[in-house]
Amino acid sequence: MRKFPEHFVWGTATSSFQIEGGRESRGESIWDQFCKNPGKVLNGDHGEVACDHINRYKEDVQLMKDLNVPWYRFSISWSRIFPNGDRVVNEEGLQFYDNLLTELEQQGIKPAVTLYHWDLPQALQDKGGWMNRDIVEEFAHYCDVIFDCFGDRVSNWITHNEPWVVSWLGYGSGEHAPGYRDIPGFLKAAHHVLLSHGVVVKRFRERGLQGEIGITLNLNSSYPFNENASSVEAAVRWDGFLNRWFLDPVFKGQYPADMLEHYSVYTDFSFVKEGDLDTMSAAVDFLGINYYSISYLTHQPGAWLEAGHEGGGHRRTSMGWEVYAKGLSDLLIRLKNDYDNPVIYVTENGAAYDDEVTNGEVHDPERVQYLQEHLDACLDAIDADVDLRGYFAWSFLDNFEWAFGYCKRFGLVYVDFETQQRIPKESAKWFQQVILNNGLKIQQQYT
């Protein structure tokens, strides 16, 4: 048995738009609008019902309790609290989260709350969304309301989930809502997301709230595909684009110089105002990281950042993502070395596979193997003195997987989206034992 440290945090994670449904009781978000655009979401799927968590939250919390899950990371829907993107509160929305927190408290499950997981009110997008600096104050006001209501009931807060996805996929490549394809827009959006993070951290401190606040970044380990200098340079650029552009402002109060040079052909950075970087680097209590896969890079003229992706020969999930758990331990150790050993939580880690129900059960040995390997990697990092405090499996339920609709299943719990039946998978029962043991049984070496 490989043991985790005493008091290690175990949990599962979801997000509001992906599971809640309840479209009739919230305002339109950018994802509602995006889902209406033909060809943007597979099969024309949408989040109007999703997992119907808005009506089934008691059942879902009971299921977490049955699986001995001690922490639950969920997000609050901005568009459920401020349906019109103004400052008129939807009391019904606040009541839902009040009820959810009460249910969690009664079952002895601790909440970790994400304040923004991509469901921006469409009315704010109509004013420019994250490209408009005014959104910083709008986000801070929304967070103020949440802190007023729930600040004494939540001990773990995350300002933003994956600013890279918000800014690049939303405003740069257009693969996610709101679907813009504009490099200067990506850079503005990224800046304003990080700036709003810093403003909210400062307001949290000013309130004297108990508990911790941090940010969650999606990070990976970027490796050169071969030893060619051009491949090494491509990997550095990709790391700057995905990792350092978001890590450095938060932990060093600066943007990486090499990426400023790369991006200078697109913008003069006039949206960066005096004092912004000081605000963005407000001290956090932890860094959340979401880790799924790795990247192998080569020099590819004409590609974005002149970086091309190559396969590393590892097995893949149904998302097509390569499985390489050592990438996680490499990443964690790199964060310790480059960013002064921050407190870290793995706030998402998991895999999608083509799960099927057989005789009322779901056997998903590939997911068990994935989780086993990545938890082993976490232990390797802890052995290397990384200050890793917890791990949240993504995700608790099969859900709306953004542009992939309902065809990709990440859940520990299978959801029949027609009947809304929940079936804990083999991986859920395996994870339950990991939590109960606070450790991993030594298993066979996977190849």
C-alpha positions in Angstrom: 0.0 0.0 0.0 1.3 3.5 -1.0 -0.1 5.9 1.5 -1.0 9.6 1.0 -0.3 12.2 3.6 -2.6 12.4 6.6 -5.5 14.9 5.9 -5.0 14.6 2.1 -8.2 16.0 0.5 -10.2 13.6 -1.7 -13.1 14.7 -3.9 -14.9 14.7 -7.2 -15.7 17.6 -9.4 -18.5 19.0 -11.7 -19.5 22.3 -13.2 -22.8 24.1 -13.3 -23.6 24.2 -17.1 -22.5 20.6 -17.5 -24.8 19.0 -15.0 -27.5 21.4 -13.7 -30.0 21.8 -16.5 -32.8 24.0 -15.2 -32.6 26.4 -18.2 -36.0 27.9 -17.3 -34.7 29.2 -14.0 -31.6 31.0 -15.2 -30.6 33.5 -17.8 -29.1 32.8 -21.2 -25.3 32.1 -21.0 -22.8 32.1 -23.8 -23.0 28.4 -23.9 -26.8 28.4 -24.5 -26.2 30.7 -27.4 -23.2 28.7 -28.7 -25.3 25.5 -28.7 -27.8 27.1 -31.0 -25.2 27.7 -33.7 -25.3 24.8 -36.2 -22.2 22.6 -36.2 -20.7 24.0 -33.1 -21.8 21.2 -30.7 -21.9 17.6 -31.7 -25.3 16.3 -32.5 -26.8 19.7 -31.7 -26.7 18.8 -28.0 -27.3 21.5 -25.4 -27.3 22.1 -21.6 -31.0 22.8 -21.1 -31.5 19.5 -19.1 -28.1 18.0 -18.8 -28.1 15.7 -15.7 -31.1 17.5 -14.2 -29.0 18.2 -11.1 -31.1 21.2 -10.4 -33.9 18.8 -9.4 -31.8 15.7 -8.4 -29.1 17.3 -6.3 -30.3 15.5 -3.1 -30.0 12.1 -4.9 -26.6 13.1 -6.2 -25.3 14.2 -2.8 -26.6 11.0 -1.3 -24.7 9.1 -4.0 -21.5 11.0 -3.1 -22.1 10.1 0.5 -22.6 6.4 -0.4 -19.3 6.5 -2.2 -17.6 8.0 0.8 -16.6 11.2 -1.1 -15.5 13.7 1.5 -15.2 16.8 -0.8 -17.3 18.1 -3.7 -16.0 20.7 -6.1 -18.8 22.4 -8.0 -19.3 25.7 -9.7 -21.9 28.5 -9.3 -23.6 29.6 -12.5 -23.2 33.4 -13.0 -26.2 33.4 -15.3 -28.3 31.7 -12.6 -27.5 34.5 -10.1 -27.6 37.4 -12.6 -29.8 36.2 -15.4 -29.7 39.5 -17.4 -26.0 40.2 -16.8 -27.0 43.2 -14.7 -27.0 43.6 -11.0 -30.5 42.3 -10.3 -30.2 39.1 -8.3 -32.2 36.0 -9.1 -33.2 34.9 -5.6 -34.3 31.5 -6.9 -30.8 30.9 -8.1 -29.2 31.8 -4.8 -31.8 29.5 -3.1 -30.6 26.5 -5.2 -27.0 26.9 -4.0 -28.2 27.5 -0.5 -30.1 24.2 -0.7 -27.2 22.4 -2.2 -24.8 23.6 0.5 -27.3 22.6 3.2 -27.6 19.1 1.7 -23.8 18.8 1.6 -23.5 19.9 5.2 -26.1 17.4 6.4 -24.2 14.6 4.6 -20.8 15.8 6.0 -19.4 16.6 2.6 -17.2 19.7 2.3 -17.7 22.1 -0.6 -15.0 23.6 -2.9 -16.7 26.3 -5.0 -15.6 27.5 -8.4 -16.8 31.0 -9.1 -16.5 30.9 -12.9 -16.6 27.8 -15.0 -17.4 29.3 -18.4 -21.1 30.1 -18.3 -20.9 33.9 -18.8 -24.3 35.7 -19.0 -24.9 36.3 -22.7 -25.9 39.9 -21.9 -22.3 40.6 -20.8 -20.9 38.9 -23.9 -23.1 41.3 -25.9 -20.9 44.1 -24.4 -17.7 42.4 -25.3 -17.5 39.7 -22.7 -13.9 39.0 -21.4 -12.5 41.3 -24.1 -14.1 44.3 -22.4 -12.2 45.5 -19.3 -15.6 46.5 -17.7 -16.2 42.8 -17.0 -13.5 42.8 -14.3 -15.8 44.9 -12.0 -18.9 42.9 -13.0 -17.2 39.7 -12.0 -16.0 41.2 -8.8 -19.5 42.4 -8.0 -20.9 38.9 -8.7 -18.3 37.4 -6.4 -19.1 39.9 -3.7 -22.8 38.7 -3.7 -21.7 35.1 -3.5 -19.3 35.9 -0.6 -22.1 37.8 1.2 -24.4 34.8 0.9 -22.0 31.9 1.4 -18.7 33.2 2.6 -19.2 31.6 6.1 -20.1 28.2 4.7 -17.4 27.5 2.1 -13.7 27.1 3.1 -12.2 26.5 -0.4 -12.8 29.0 -3.3 -11.5 28.9 -6.8 -11.9 32.2 -8.8 -11.6 30.8 -12.3 -11.5 27.4 -14.0 -8.9 27.2 -16.8 -8.4 30.8 -18.1 -6.6 29.3 -21.1 -9.8 27.6 -22.2 -11.9 30.7 -21.5 -9.6 33.0 -23.5 -8.0 30.8 -26.2 -10.8 28.3 -27.0 -13.4 31.0 -26.5 -11.8 34.0 -28.2 -8.8 32.8 -30.1 -9.6 29.5 -31.8 -13.4 29.7 -31.5 -13.8 26.1 -30.5 -15.8 27.1 -27.4 -18.3 29.7 -26.6 -18.5 32.6 -27.5 -16.8 31.3 -30.7 -14.6 34.2 -31.6 -11.4 33.7 -33.7 -9.3 36.7 -32.9 -5.7 36.6 -31.5 -5.8 40.1 -30.0 -9.2 39.2 -28.5 -7.6 36.1 -26.9 -4.9 38.2 -25.3 -7.3 40.8 -24.0 -9.6 38.1 -22.6 -6.7 36.3 -20.9 -5.6 39.5 -19.3 -9.0 40.5 -18.0 -9.7 37.0 -16.6 -6.4 37.1 -14.7 -7.0 40.7 -13.6 -10.5 39.8 -12.3 -8.9 36.9 -10.4 -6.5 39.3 -8.6 -9.3 41.8 -7.9 -11.5 39.1 -6.3 -8.6 37.6 -4.3 -8.0 41.1 -2.8 -11.6 41.6 -2.0 -11.7 38.2 -0.3 -8.8 39.2 1.9 -10.4 42.6 2.7 -13.5 40.8 3.9 -11.4 38.8 6.3 -13.1 35.6 5.2 -11.9 32.4 6.7 -10.8 29.7 4.3 -8.6 29.5 1.2 -8.8 31.1 -2.3 -6.9 30.2 -5.4 -7.2 29.7 -9.1 -7.3 26.6 -11.3 -5.2 26.4 -14.5 -5.2 23.6 -17.1 -1.5 22.7 -17.5 0.4 20.0 -19.2 4.0 18.9 -19.8 5.2 19.9 -23.2 8.1 17.8 -24.6 10.1 18.2 -27.8 9.3 15.3 -30.1 13.0 14.9 -30.9 16.4 16.4 -30.1 16.3 18.9 -32.9 16.8 22.5 -31.7 13.7 23.6 -33.6 11.6 21.0 -31.8 13.0 22.1 -28.4 12.1 25.7 -29.3 8.6 24.7 -30.4 8.1 23.0 -27.0 9.2 26.1 -25.2 6.8 28.2 -27.2 3.9 25.8 -26.5 4.7 25.8 -22.8 4.7 29.6 -22.9 1.3 29.6 -24.6 -0.4 27.1 -22.5 1.4 27.2 -19.1 3.7 30.2 -18.5 1.3 32.9 -19.9 -1.0 32.1 -17.0 1.4 30.9 -14.3 3.9 33.8 -14.5 1.4 36.7 -13.9 -0.1 34.9 -10.9 3.1 33.8 -9.3 5.7 36.3 -10.6 3.7 39.4 -11.4 4.9 39.4 -15.0 4.3 38.0 -18.4 7.0 35.7 -19.9 9.4 37.9 -22.0 9.7 35.4 -24.9 5.9 35.2 -25.3 5.5 39.0 -25.1 7.9 39.0 -28.1 5.9 36.3 -30.0 2.6 38.1 -29.4 3.9 41.6 -30.2 3.0 41.1 -33.9 -0.7 40.9 -32.9 -1.0 43.6 -30.3 0.7 46.5 -28.6 -0.6 45.4 -25.2 -2.2 48.8 -24.6 -4.9 46.9 -22.6 -2.3 46.2 -19.8 -2.6 49.2 -17.4 -0.3 50.3 -14.7 -0.7 48.2 -11.6 -2.5 45.3 -13.4 0.3 42.8 -12.9 0.6 43.7 -9.2 -3.2 43.0 -8.9 -2.9 39.7 -10.9 -0.2 38.4 -8.6 -2.2 38.9 -5.3 -1.1 36.1 -3.1 -3.1 32.9 -3.4 -3.5 30.1 -0.9 -3.2 27.4 -3.5 -2.9 26.6 -7.2 -5.4 24.2 -8.6 -4.2 22.3 -11.7 -6.3 20.3 -14.2 -4.2 17.7 -15.9 -5.3 15.2 -18.6 -2.6 14.7 -21.2 0.8 15.7 -22.7 2.1 17.4 -25.8 5.0 16.5 -28.1 6.1 19.4 -30.3 8.0 19.8 -33.5 8.8 22.9 -35.6 6.0 23.3 -38.2 6.1 26.5 -40.3 2.7 28.1 -40.8 1.2 26.5 -37.7 0.1 28.5 -34.7 3.4 29.4 -32.9 5.1 27.3 -35.6 4.5 24.3 -33.4 3.2 21.0 -34.7 1.9 18.1 -32.6 3.2 14.6 -32.8 2.1 11.4 -31.2 4.2 9.9 -28.4 3.1 6.3 -29.0 1.1 6.1 -25.8 -2.4 4.6 -25.5 -5.3 7.1 -25.9 -8.6 7.9 -24.3 -11.8 8.2 -26.3 -11.0 12.0 -26.6 -7.8 11.0 -28.5 -5.7 12.2 -25.7 -2.5 10.3 -24.9 -2.2 8.8 -21.5 1.2 9.6 -19.9 1.0 9.8 -16.1 4.7 10.7 -15.7 3.7 14.0 -17.4 1.8 14.8 -14.2 4.6 14.1 -11.8 7.0 16.0 -14.2 4.6 19.0 -14.1 4.2 19.0 -10.3 7.9 18.9 -9.8 8.4 21.6 -12.3 5.9 23.8 -10.5 7.7 23.2 -7.2 11.0 24.2 -8.7 9.9 27.2 -10.9 7.2 28.7 -8.7 8.5 28.4 -5.1 6.8 25.2 -4.2 3.2 26.4 -4.0 0.4 24.5 -2.3 -1.3 22.5 -5.0 -4.5 20.6 -5.5 -5.2 18.5 -8.5 -8.7 19.9 -9.1 -9.4 17.8 -12.2 -7.9 14.6 -13.5 -9.8 11.8 -15.4 -10.5 10.2 -18.7 -13.3 9.6 -21.2 -14.0 6.1 -22.4 -16.8 4.5 -24.3 -18.7 3.1 -21.3 -21.6 0.8 -21.7 -24.1 -0.7 -19.3 -24.0 -4.5 -19.1 -26.4 -6.3 -16.8 -27.0 -3.1 -14.8 -23.2 -2.5 -14.3 -20.5 -0.5 -15.9 -17.1 -2.0 -16.1 -14.4 0.6 -17.0 -11.0 -1.0 -16.3 -9.3 1.5 -18.6 -10.4 4.4 -16.3 -9.3 2.5 -13.2 -5.9 2.1 -14.8 -5.8 5.7 -15.8 -6.6 6.8 -12.2 -4.2 4.4 -10.7 -1.3 5.6 -12.8 -2.0 9.2 -12.2 -2.4 8.8 -8.4 0.9 6.9 -8.5 2.3 10.0 -10.2 0.9 12.2 -7.5 2.7 10.0 -4.9 5.9 10.2 -6.9 5.6 14.0 -6.8 4.9 14.0 -3.0 8.0 11.9 -2.5 9.9 14.7 -4.4 8.6 17.2 -1.8 5.8 18.7 -3.9 3.3 20.3 -1.6 0.3 18.5 -3.0 -2.7 18.6 -0.7 -5.5 17.0 -2.6 -7.0 15.3 -5.6 -10.4 15.7 -7.3 -11.5 13.2 -9.9 -13.1 14.5 -13.0 -15.9 14.0 -13.1 -18.5 12.8 -10.6 -21.2 12.4 -13.3 -21.2 11.8 -17.0 -22.2 15.2 -18.3 -22.4 17.7 -21.2 -18.9 17.7 -22.5 -18.9 21.1 -24.2 -18.4 20.9 -27.9 -18.6 17.1 -27.8 -22.1 17.2 -26.3 -23.1 14.0 -24.6 -20.9 11.5 -26.5 -17.9 11.6 -24.2 -18.2 10.1 -20.8 -15.8 11.2 -18.1 -17.9 10.3 -15.1 -17.3 7.9 -12.2 -21.0 7.6 -12.3 -22.8 6.6 -15.5 -25.8 8.8 -16.5 -28.6 7.6 -18.8 -29.5 10.9 -20.3 -33.0 9.7 -21.3 -34.0 8.3 -18.0 -31.5 10.2 -15.7 -30.7 6.9 -14.0 -27.3 7.0 -12.2 -25.1 3.9 -12.1 -21.8 4.0 -10.2 -19.1 2.6 -12.4 -16.4 0.1 -11.4 -14.0 3.1 -11.2 -16.3 4.8 -8.6 -16.1 1.8 -6.4 -12.4 1.6 -6.9 -12.0 5.3 -6.0 -14.1 4.7 -2.9 -11.5 2.2 -1.7 -8.7 4.6 -2.4 -10.4 7.2 -0.3 -11.1 4.8 2.5 -7.5 3.5 2.5 -6.0 7.0 1.9 -3.7 5.1 -0.4 -3.1 2.8 -3.4 -2.7 -0.9 -3.3 0.4 -1.9 -5.3 -0.9 -3.2 -8.5 0.6 -4.7 -11.6 2.8 -2.5 -13.8 0.8 -1.3 -16.7 2.3 -1.1 -20.2 
